[in-house]
Amino acid sequence: MVDLQTVRQQFTDLRCCCIIPTYNNDHALESVITGVLSFTNDVIVVDDGSTDQTKVILQRIPQIEVVTIPANTGKGWALRQGFAFAIGKGYRYAVTIDSDGQHFPEDLPRFLDLIEKQPGSMILGARDMSQEEVPGTSSFGHKFSIFWFKVETGITVLDVQTGFRLYPLEQIGEIGWVFSKKYEYEVEILVRLAWRGVRVLSVPVKVYYAPKESRVSHFRKFTDFTRVSIANSILVFMALLWVRPLSFFRGLRKKTIREFFMEYFVNSADSNVKLACSVALGLFMGVTPIWGWQIVTTFGLAHLLKLNKFVAVTVSNISLPPIMPFIIFLSYWTGGLVMGVKMSNLHYTEGLGLHWFKENLVQYLLGSLTFGILLAGMIGPLTYLLLSMFRKNRP
C-alpha cells in the first residue's frame, strides 16, 4: 500500500513536478489530472491549442499550473514549453505523463524511488508491449526505436517510445538547439541526454490501450513515423560522424598503452577471431586513401560487421602524419608492381604535391587497396596466432 503523504514529501524534497502535455483529450484529461493530484500538487498542464472542452476542464481545477499554446504545434514543442516553465519555477526533475489515460498515476512512486538512488538520471517507464491489446504498429515502432537508440548511443533500453518519463531538468537546460518539435522530440532529447553522459534507466509501468473503436490517437502513422525516421537518420549520422568516435578518443586518452591492451585484447569478451578481424579491418582502412573519413568509415563498418569498434578505430590510426609518407610510398610502389610500372619515375625528394597525385592517381589508388589487403592479410592472422598463445582460455 502506497503512503500518499510519503510520496508527496518525495515530490517536494526532490523538487519534482509532473508535466501533462495535452491536445484534444477531454475524454480522459480530468481523470488523469485527478489521479496525479493524489500524489502531488506540483502539476503543470500544457494545453497545446486544444479545440475541445480542455479549457473548461482546466478552469475548474485551480491547484494546477497551466501553460497555454494558442495553436497546436506538436507534442515536442509542448514538452519544451513545459520544461522551460518548470525550470523557471526552480524544479529539478519533471515526470511527464500522457493525457489520454494510457498511463497509471499509481506508478509515479516507482520513478521517485529510483531517482533517489540514482540522482541526475533519465528514467523511462517501460511498458509491457506483449499484451494482446497493443496495436501492431505500436509493437513494431517499439522494436524499431530500441534498435536505433542502441545504434546512436550504444545503450540498450526496454522502451524508447514511452511518454511516461522522468527528466533531469538541469541537464535539459544545458542542451542547446534542438531540431524537433513533434513526436520525434522525445527521441532526440533522449539521445542527446545519453550523449551528455546522463544515465538512462528504466522502471516497469502498466499501460492501458483502449478498444480500437474508442481509441483516440493524434499520432499520424505515415507522417509522424516518417518524421521519427528522419530524426533517427540525422542522429545516427551525428553519432557515427562525431559523437561516438569523440567519446571513444576521450576515453582512450585516459588509458596507457598497457591499460588499452589489457582491456581491449587480453580481458576482452570478444573471441580471438573477432579481435583479429577488427585489427585487419583497422589496418585496411588506415591505408585506404579516404583521409579525414577513415575514423568514421571504420567505426561504421565495424558496427555493421559486428566487430570490436574500438580496436578497429584505434588500429586505423596508422595513417598518422609521421607514418603517412611511408604508407603513400608503399602504396605507390605496390601499385607499380601490380601495373608493371617501373619505379624510376618517382622522385620522392621533390615532394608529393597535387601535380604528383594527378599524374599517378590510378597507380596510387590501386596500390593502396592492394597494400591494405596484403597488410590486413598478414597482420590479421598474426594477431590471431598471438592471441591464441596468450589468451588460451578464449575461443
C-alpha positions in Angstrom: 0.0 0.0 0.0 1.5 3.3 -1.1 1.7 6.0 1.6 0.4 9.1 -0.3 1.9 11.5 2.3 5.3 10.0 1.8 5.1 10.3 -2.0 4.0 13.9 -1.7 7.0 14.6 0.5 9.3 12.9 -2.0 8.0 15.2 -4.8 8.8 18.2 -2.5 12.2 17.0 -1.4 13.3 16.1 -4.9 11.9 19.4 -6.3 10.0 17.3 -8.8 6.9 18.2 -10.8 4.5 16.4 -13.1 4.0 17.7 -16.6 1.0 16.7 -18.7 1.0 17.8 -22.3 -2.4 17.6 -23.9 -4.3 18.1 -27.1 -8.0 17.4 -27.5 -8.1 14.6 -24.9 -11.0 15.9 -22.9 -12.4 12.4 -22.6 -9.6 11.4 -20.3 -7.8 14.6 -19.2 -9.7 15.2 -16.0 -9.2 11.7 -14.6 -5.5 11.8 -15.4 -5.1 15.2 -13.6 -7.1 14.0 -10.6 -5.0 10.8 -10.4 -1.8 12.8 -10.4 -3.1 15.3 -7.9 -3.5 12.3 -5.4 0.3 12.2 -5.3 1.4 15.8 -5.8 0.1 19.4 -6.3 3.1 20.2 -8.4 1.3 19.7 -11.7 1.9 21.6 -14.9 -0.6 21.0 -17.8 0.5 22.2 -21.2 -2.5 22.9 -23.4 -1.2 22.6 -27.0 -4.0 24.5 -28.8 -6.9 22.2 -27.8 -10.2 23.0 -29.5 -12.5 20.7 -27.4 -13.6 21.1 -23.8 -10.0 21.1 -22.4 -10.0 24.8 -21.4 -13.3 24.3 -19.4 -11.8 21.3 -17.6 -8.6 23.1 -16.7 -10.5 26.1 -15.4 -12.3 24.0 -12.8 -9.0 22.6 -11.3 -7.4 25.5 -9.5 -4.5 23.5 -8.0 -2.6 23.1 -11.3 -0.4 25.4 -13.3 -1.4 25.8 -17.0 0.8 26.7 -19.9 -1.3 27.6 -22.9 -0.1 27.4 -26.5 -2.6 29.3 -28.8 -2.4 26.9 -31.8 -1.4 23.2 -32.0 2.3 22.8 -32.6 3.1 19.3 -31.6 3.9 17.2 -28.5 7.6 18.1 -28.7 7.0 21.8 -28.6 4.5 21.4 -25.8 7.1 19.4 -23.8 9.8 22.1 -24.4 7.4 24.8 -23.2 6.6 22.7 -20.1 10.3 22.1 -19.3 11.1 25.8 -19.7 8.2 26.7 -17.4 9.3 24.1 -14.8 12.9 25.2 -14.9 11.8 28.8 -14.3 9.9 27.6 -11.3 13.0 26.0 -9.8 12.1 22.4 -10.3 14.9 19.9 -10.6 13.0 17.0 -12.1 9.9 16.6 -14.2 7.8 13.4 -14.7 5.8 13.5 -18.0 2.6 11.6 -18.3 0.3 11.4 -21.3 -3.2 12.8 -21.0 -5.0 10.0 -22.9 -5.3 7.7 -19.9 -2.8 5.2 -21.2 -0.6 5.6 -18.1 -1.4 4.9 -14.5 -0.5 7.7 -11.9 -0.1 4.9 -9.4 3.3 4.1 -11.0 4.7 7.6 -10.1 6.3 6.4 -6.8 8.5 4.0 -8.9 10.2 6.9 -10.6 10.8 8.7 -7.3 12.2 5.7 -5.5 14.7 5.1 -8.4 15.8 8.8 -8.8 16.5 8.9 -5.0 19.0 6.1 -5.6 20.3 7.3 -8.9 20.1 11.2 -8.8 20.6 13.0 -12.1 19.4 10.1 -14.2 16.8 9.9 -17.0 14.2 7.3 -16.2 11.9 5.6 -18.8 8.6 3.9 -17.9 9.0 0.6 -19.6 5.6 -0.7 -20.9 4.7 -4.3 -21.2 4.3 -4.5 -25.0 3.4 -8.2 -25.0 -0.3 -7.6 -24.2 -2.8 -8.6 -26.8 -4.4 -5.1 -26.7 -1.1 -3.5 -28.0 -1.6 -2.3 -31.6 0.6 -3.9 -34.2 2.1 -0.6 -35.3 3.0 0.3 -31.7 4.8 -3.0 -31.3 6.8 -2.5 -34.5 7.6 1.1 -33.6 8.7 -0.1 -30.1 11.3 -2.5 -31.5 12.3 -0.1 -34.3 13.1 2.7 -31.8 15.0 0.4 -29.4 17.3 -0.7 -32.3 18.1 2.8 -33.5 18.7 4.1 -29.9 21.3 1.3 -29.5 23.0 2.4 -32.7 23.0 6.0 -31.7 24.2 5.6 -28.1 25.4 2.1 -27.5 22.8 1.8 -24.8 20.1 -0.9 -24.6 16.8 0.1 -23.0 13.5 -1.6 -22.6 11.3 1.2 -24.1 12.2 4.3 -26.1 8.7 5.5 -27.2 7.1 5.7 -23.8 5.7 9.1 -22.8 5.9 8.2 -19.1 9.3 9.5 -18.2 11.3 11.3 -15.5 13.6 14.1 -16.9 16.6 15.7 -15.2 15.8 19.4 -15.9 19.2 20.7 -15.1 20.8 18.6 -17.9 17.9 19.5 -20.3 18.6 23.2 -19.6 22.3 22.6 -20.7 21.3 21.3 -24.1 21.4 24.0 -26.8 19.5 24.0 -30.0 17.2 21.0 -30.8 15.6 20.4 -34.2 12.4 18.5 -33.2 9.0 20.0 -32.4 6.7 17.0 -32.7 6.7 13.3 -31.6 10.3 12.9 -32.6 11.4 15.3 -29.9 11.1 12.5 -27.3 13.7 10.5 -29.4 16.0 13.4 -29.9 16.1 14.6 -26.3 16.7 11.1 -25.0 19.6 10.6 -27.4 21.1 14.0 -26.6 20.9 13.4 -22.9 22.6 10.0 -23.3 25.4 11.7 -25.4 26.0 14.0 -22.4 26.6 11.1 -20.2 23.3 11.0 -18.4 22.4 7.6 -17.1 19.3 6.1 -18.8 17.4 3.8 -16.6 14.0 2.0 -16.8 11.2 1.1 -14.4 8.3 -1.2 -15.3 4.9 0.6 -15.7 1.4 -0.5 -16.5 -0.2 0.6 -19.8 -3.8 0.7 -21.0 -4.8 0.6 -24.6 -8.5 1.4 -25.1 -10.5 -0.8 -27.5 -9.8 0.1 -31.1 -13.3 1.6 -31.7 -12.9 4.0 -28.8 -9.2 4.7 -29.1 -8.1 8.3 -29.6 -4.6 8.9 -31.0 -3.1 12.0 -32.6 -0.2 10.0 -33.9 -0.3 10.1 -37.7 1.1 6.8 -38.7 2.7 7.8 -42.0 3.6 11.4 -41.4 4.9 11.1 -37.8 6.6 7.8 -38.4 8.4 9.4 -41.3 9.4 12.3 -39.1 10.8 9.9 -36.4 12.7 8.0 -39.1 14.3 11.2 -40.4 15.2 12.3 -36.9 16.8 8.9 -36.3 18.7 9.2 -39.6 20.1 12.6 -38.5 21.0 11.3 -35.1 22.7 8.2 -36.5 24.8 10.3 -38.8 25.8 12.6 -36.0 26.6 9.6 -33.8 28.9 7.9 -36.4 30.4 11.1 -37.7 31.2 12.8 -34.4 29.7 11.8 -31.1 30.7 8.2 -30.6 34.2 8.5 -32.1 34.9 11.6 -30.0 33.6 9.7 -26.9 35.9 6.8 -27.7 39.0 9.0 -28.0 38.2 10.9 -24.8 38.3 7.6 -23.0 41.3 6.4 -24.9 43.4 9.4 -23.9 42.9 8.5 -20.2 44.4 5.0 -20.8 48.0 3.9 -21.0 49.1 1.6 -23.8 49.2 -1.3 -21.3 45.7 -0.5 -20.0 44.3 -0.3 -23.5 45.9 -3.6 -24.5 44.7 -5.4 -21.3 41.1 -4.1 -21.6 40.5 -4.4 -25.3 42.6 -7.5 -26.0 43.6 -9.7 -23.0 40.4 -9.1 -21.0 38.1 -8.6 -23.9 34.9 -10.7 -24.0 35.4 -10.9 -27.8 36.8 -14.0 -29.4 40.3 -14.2 -30.9 38.8 -14.3 -34.4 36.7 -11.2 -33.8 39.7 -9.2 -32.4 42.0 -10.4 -35.3 39.3 -9.3 -37.8 39.0 -6.0 -36.1 42.7 -5.4 -36.4 42.7 -6.4 -40.0 39.8 -4.0 -40.8 41.6 -1.2 -39.0 44.8 -1.7 -40.9 43.0 -1.9 -44.3 41.0 1.3 -43.6 44.1 3.0 -42.3 45.8 2.5 -45.6 42.7 3.4 -47.7 43.0 6.9 -49.2 39.9 8.4 -47.7 41.8 10.9 -45.5 39.6 12.7 -43.0 36.9 9.9 -43.2 38.9 6.9 -42.0 37.7 7.0 -38.4 34.0 7.5 -39.3 34.1 4.8 -42.0 36.0 2.3 -39.9 33.6 2.9 -37.0 30.5 2.4 -39.2 31.9 -0.8 -40.9 33.0 -2.3 -37.6 29.5 -1.7 -36.3 27.8 -3.3 -39.4 30.2 -6.3 -39.3 29.7 -6.7 -35.5 33.5 -6.3 -34.8 35.2 -4.6 -32.0 34.8 -0.9 -32.9 37.4 0.4 -30.5 40.1 -1.9 -31.7 39.3 -1.2 -35.4 39.3 2.5 -35.0 42.5 2.6 -32.9 44.4 0.5 -35.4 43.1 2.6 -38.3 45.2 5.5 -36.9 48.3 4.0 -38.5 47.9 6.8 -41.1 49.1 9.5 -38.6 51.3 12.2 -40.1 54.7 10.7 -39.2 53.8 7.4 -40.8 51.7 8.6 -43.7 54.6 9.3 -46.2 55.8 5.7 -45.8 52.2 4.4 -46.4 51.9 6.6 -49.5 55.3 5.4 -50.8 54.5 1.7 -50.2 51.0 2.1 -51.7 52.5 3.7 -54.8 55.3 1.1 -55.0 52.7 -1.8 -54.7 50.6 -0.2 -57.4 53.6 -0.1 -59.6 54.2 -3.9 -59.1 50.5 -4.6 -59.9 50.6 -2.4 -63.1 54.1 -3.4 -64.2 55.3 0.2 -63.9 58.9 0.9 -63.2 59.6 3.0 -60.1 62.4 5.1 -61.7 59.9 8.0 -62.3 59.3 8.5 -58.6 61.4 11.4 -57.2 60.3 11.4 -53.6 62.6 14.3 -52.6 60.5 16.6 -54.8 57.5 16.3 -52.5 54.1 14.8 -53.0 52.1 17.7 -54.3 48.8 17.9 -56.1 50.5 17.6 -59.5 52.1 14.3 -58.5 48.8 12.8 -57.4 47.1 13.8 -60.7 49.8 12.0 -62.7 49.9 8.9 -60.5 46.4 8.7 -59.2 45.4 5.3 -60.7 48.6 3.7 -59.6 48.4 5.0 -56.1 44.7 4.1 -55.6 45.2 0.6 -56.9 48.4 0.2 -54.9 46.7 1.5 -51.6 43.9 -1.0 -51.9 46.3 -3.9 -52.7 48.7 -2.8 -50.0 45.8 -2.6 -47.5 44.6 -6.1 -48.3 48.2 -7.5 -48.1 48.8 -5.7 -44.8 45.5 -6.9 -43.3 46.0 -10.4 -44.7 49.4 -10.7 -42.9 48.8 -8.9 -39.6 45.3 -10.2 -39.1 46.4 -13.9 -38.9 49.5 -13.0 -36.9 47.3 -11.2 -34.4 45.1 -14.3 -34.2 48.2 -16.5 -33.6 49.5 -14.3 -30.8 46.1 -14.1 -29.2 45.7 -17.8 -29.3 49.0 -18.2 -27.5 48.4 -15.6 -24.8 44.6 -16.0 -24.4 44.3 -19.7 -24.1 41.0 -19.5 -22.2 39.3 -17.7 -25.1 37.8 -19.5 -28.2 
